[in-house]
Amino acid sequence: MRLGRRADARRLVAFVVALVVALGAALGATHAAPPLAAREGSWTAPPPEQRWPNDPSAGVYYEVFVRSFADTSGDGIGDLRGLTSRLDHVVSLGATGVWLMPIHPSPTYHGYDVTDYRAINPDYGSMADFLVFVDAAHSRGLRVVLDLVVNHTSSAHPWFQRALAGDPEYRAMYVWSDERLAWRGTGGGPAWHAAGDGTYYLGLFEGGMPDLNYRNPAVTEAMLDIAAFWLDLGVDGFRVDAIQHVIESDDGVIANTAENLAWVRDFNAALRARHPGAFIVGETWTSTPAIAAYHRDAGLDMSFNYPLWRELNAAVQSRSAIGLRAQLRQDEDAYPAGAWRGTFLANHDHTRP
């Protein structure tokens, strides 16, 4: 189908909007998070069938970069109190949940290189502020999803600093080589970085983000404990960052390896064994068949539908829905029944027009 000329512009917008389903699913009865004294290991989110109806297109998750959202302290930096004060606005937009970009201490503005997974970035406030936010969100029927950065830590994280100091327990938590291998990272640059002692560590995104070694079971257990910590505090689930890059192959394949898929499957199962209601969304910036495999073989609740994102934008720019229609048909053929495909028009990784 091709939409023609200026008179059809409004129809094109309406057509695209009508195709956009939520990044989340419509949520059922709300609940208030338990008081802090009752949160240590005792809180379990309701199972998915109680949180969402069968039609996942009925809900919307609103992405929030806390740093730039609402400032209540006057320091020019957004904070959790500011976000809490604006929740009625979020609800008025039709959102049924909020997804927070990383809220942990970090040396960078974006927070995707974490130095303490169990703490709140002091720029954003305190743990008490976070708990007030969670309670306020739940009281308005909003679910809370946090970014969980599993692939790497900050190079300033105490784990990596102890690894650099030669502690064998912490060195085993990262990926090392005695030579600089000719791998390319996610941005096309070198994937291996000099540690200063004649060895090299893997950092697929950059040198300041050393990759964790998930072939070491202790690393997986540590990340499961971190996830459970936040679920115990009332968080509803996670957007797992860079989910296709967690375990690379020995010959330099850095995404969607069979070992990576198995890790996602086992991690999801282990997390749900602790918290049956945990909602797990994958940042699946990859192909349709690969995304479908994370649903079919790894138990992912929802994925980011990047191929559809590209075709939605192309349809608007070209005023032709041919590619979009083909992508929708491919989705129907590729995804298993019940897979929740998160549709979006943009996020923090994309420049705004």
N, C-alpha and C positions, 0 to 999 in steps of 0.2 A: 504494500500500500504506500502510495506517495501522496504527501499532503502539499497542495500547491498554493503559492502566492500569499500575499498579506492577509487576505480574508480568512485564510485557514490557520493563521498563527495561534489564535485563541484555542481552536480545536486541537492543535498540536500540543499546547501546554496541558489542556484537559486530558488529552490522550495519554501523555506521559505520566501525569499525576495519578491517573486512574490505575496505571500499572504498578505504581510504587506500593509495595507492601512494607510492613514495619520491620525494623531491625530487631524488634522484640515481639512478644506475643501478648495478646490482651490478657490482663491479669484479673484473677478472680477476687474473692473477698480479701480485703486488706487485713493486715495484722500490725500491731505495734510491737516493736522490738522489745525484748525483756529488759528490765533494769540491769545496770552494770553488774551488780552483785550476782545476778543469775546467769550471766553470759558465759562464764568460763566453762566451755565444753558442753553446755547443756542445751543450746538452741539449735534446732534443725528446721530448715525452711520447709514449708508444705510441699508435698510432691507436685510435679508439674501438672498433673491432671486437675489439681485444686487451684493452681495459680493461673492457668491459661485455658481458654476454651479451645475447641478443636480447630478453629480458624485462626492461625497466627497472624493474619493480615489485619486484625482488629486493633493492634497496639503499636505504639511508637516509642522508641528509646531516643532520648535527647542527649547528645554528646556534650560534655562540659569540660572545658579547659579552665580549671579553677583559677589559675593565675590571671586570666584576662576576663573573668566573668563579672564579679561584683566585689568591690572593695569597701569594707566597713571601717578599716583602721586608718585610712587616709595616707597610707604609704605607697599608693599606686599599684599595689599587687592585690589581685582578687584573693578572697579567703573563704573558708567554709561558712563562716557566719553570713557573709554576703550571699553565698549560694542558698543557704537556708532561708534568708529573707526574701529570696526571689522564687521560691518554689511554687507559690500561687501563680506566678507568671508562667512557669514551665507547664503547670497543669492546664492553664488557659490555652496553651498552644496545642493541646490534645495529646500530650505525652502521657504514657503510662509507666515510664521508667526513665532513669537517668544512668548514663554511662560516664564515669569519671576517668579522664586521663590520669596517669600516675600521680598519686598524692603523697608519695614517700620522699624522704630526704634524697637529694640528688645534686651534683655539682652543675647541672645544666638547667636551662629554663624549662625544657620540655619534660624532664623527669624520666625518660626511658632508660636511664642508667642509674639504677637504684643503689644507695649505700646502706639502707636499713629498711627491710621489707615489713617490719612490724611497727613502724613509727609513721607519724604524720610530718610532712614537711613543715618546719616552723614558720615558713612564709605564709602557710595556709591556716595556721592555728594549732590547736591542741587535739589530743585524742578526745577530750570531753566535747570539744566543738564538733568533732566528727560524729560522735554518738548522738548528739542533739540533732544533727543533720539527718542521720539515719531514721531516728524516731519521727522527725517532722515529715520526711519523705513517705514513710510507711503510713503515717496517719492520713496522708492525702491520696493514698492508693498508688504511690510511685514505688517501684522496685529499684534497687540500687545494685549496679554492676560496676565492679572495679577493673581497671587494667591490671593484668597479672603478667609481668615481664619475666618470662621463664627462660628465654634463650641465653641471656647474658646478665651480668651485673655491671656496675660501674667499676672502673679500674681503681677507684678510691674505696670500694667496699672492703671491710676488714678481712673478708675471706681472701680476696685477691692480694691484699697487702701481706697477709701471712704466707700466701703462696709464694710471692716474690721473695720473702725473707727465708724461704727454704723449708717451711714446715711441710712435711710430706703429706699429712692429712689434708691440708688445704690445697696443696699443689695438685693432688688427685681430683680436686673438684673442678679443674679447668683442663683445657686441651692444649698439649704442648708438642713441640717438634724440635729436634736438634738442628734442623736446617729450615731455611725459609722456603717453603713449598710454593709452587707457582699457581696457587689458587687465586681466584678472584672473588671478592666479597659481593654483597648484595648491591652495592653501588658501582661495581666495576673496578674498584681499587684493590690493592693487596689485602688478602685475608689473614695473613700471618704478620705478626708484629714483634719487634725485638724486645726481649724482656730485660736486656742489659747485662745478662750473665752468659751470653753465648747461645741461649735458647730462644725459641719463638713461641708465642701463644696465639691461639686462634681468636680472631675478632671479626666476625663476618660483616658487622656493620661499621665498626671503626676501632681504632686502637683503644679508645676509652671505654669500650664495651666488650670485655673479654667473654668468650663463650663458655658456658658451663658444660661440664662433662657428664652427660646423662647416661653414659655407660657405667658410671659409678652409682650404685643403688643409693648411696648415702645422699647424693645430690637430689635425687627424686624424692626421698623421704623428707629432706629439708624443705623442698618446695611444697610438698603435701602439707607439712606442718604449718607453713606460712598461709596457704590457702585456707586451711581449717581454722586458723587463728581469726581471720576476717569473717568467715562464715559464722563462727561462734559469736561474733559481735553483732550479727544481724544482717550482714551483706547477703544478697540473694544469689550472686554468681560472679563470673569473671569473663572478660574479653581477654582471651589468651593471645598475647602479642607474638607475632612471628612464628606461629605454630608449625609452619612447614619446615623450619630451619633448625629444630631442636637437636637432631642427631644427623650429622653428615656422613657420607661414606668415606672410606679410607683413601679413595682415589679422587676426591674433590667434588663429588656431587653434593651440593649444599642444600637441596630442597626436596621434599617429598620422597625420601628414601623409604624402603620397606621397614627399616629399623625405626625411622621416625614415626611412621604410621603405627607401628606396634607400641611405641612409647606413648603416643597420644591415647591409644585404646586403653593401655594399662593404667595410665595416670587418671583418665576419666573414671574408670571402674573403681580405682582405689579411693578417689575423692568422694564418689557417690556412696561407697561403703561407709564412709564417715558421716556424710551429709547427703542423704538420698535426694533431697530437693535441690541440690546445687545446679545452677543453670550455667552451661558452659558454651561460650561463643568463641569461634576460632577466627583469627585474622588470617583468612585463607586467600592471600594475594597470589593466586595461581590459576591454573586452567580449570575448566568445568569438570573434566574427568577426575582430576586430582581432588578437587573440592568434594565431589560426590563420594569419593573413597573415604574421606574423613567421616562422613555420615554413615556410610554403609558398613565400614570395617572398624571404625574407631569410636563410635558412639557419641559423636559430636551433636549437641542439641541444635545449634544454629551456626551458620557460616556467613561470612561476608561474601556476597556475590559480586566479585570484581568483574568478571566477564560481562555481566548484565549492566553494571555501572558504566563500563566503556560504551556499550551499545546504546544505553539511554542518552548519554551525552552526545554520541554521534548522531542519534536520531534528531535531537534538537538542533545541532549545528548544520546537519545536511538536509533537514526537513524531509527525511525519508526513513520509514520504519522497516525497510527490508531486512537490514542486519539485526534489528531489535526482534523482529518476528522470528528470525532464524535462531537467535539465542534463546528465546523463550521455548521454542520447540526442542532445542538441545537440552535445556534444563529439564523439561518434562521427561525426556528419554533417559537422562543420565542419573538424576537423583532418585534415591529409594523413596518409597512411599513414607510419608510422615516427616521427611526432612524439611526443616525450617530454613528457608533461604532468605537471609537478611538483605533486603534491597535498600540502597542508599544512593544519594545523588552527589555527595561529597563528604569528606572528613578532614581531619587535621593533616593528612598526608598530601592533600591536593590544594593547589593555589586557587584563590577565589578570583572570578572574573572582575 
